[in-house]
Amino acid sequence: MSNLFWLTDAQMDRLRPFFYKSHGKPRVDDRRVLSGIIFINRNGLRWCDAPKESGPQKTLYNRWKRWSDKGVFARMMDGLVTEAVVPKTVMIAATYLKAHRTASSLRSKKGGRAAKGAV
C-alpha cells in the first residue's frame, strides 16, 4: 500500500511521554501500532483490513481498546493542546454523512400511514 500513514520521529518524540512503560515481554513497536490505529480510523476500515506493515490486527485492536479504556488517547490530546504555543480553536465539520437509500422510508409505510402497532 503506497498511502500508508507513518508517524515521524518528531511526532513520536512528542507522543512518547503519554505511553505506558512496557513490563515483562517486549511489545510491538508503538510507532507501528499507533500508525496502524490512525490509518484504520482515518480510512474507516475494519481491523482485519489493517496493513500488514502495522503489525498484527489483533495487536492493533487490543492496544486501541486498552489505551482507550485507560485514557491514553485523551491524555495525548490534552497534552498536545497544552503544548500549543498559540491557542487555537479547532472545529470539526460533520457535513459528510452517508444515509442508506432506504433510510427515509423506515419511519412509516407508503401512503403516510403508521405501521401496524406503531404509535
Secondary structure as UniProt FT lines:
FT   TURN            2..3
FT   HELIX           9..15
FT   HELIX           16..18
FT   HELIX           30..43
FT   HELIX           47..49
FT   HELIX           52..54
FT   HELIX           57..70
FT   HELIX           72..83
FT   TURN            101..102
FT   HELIX           103..105
FT   HELIX           110..112
FT   TURN            116..117
//
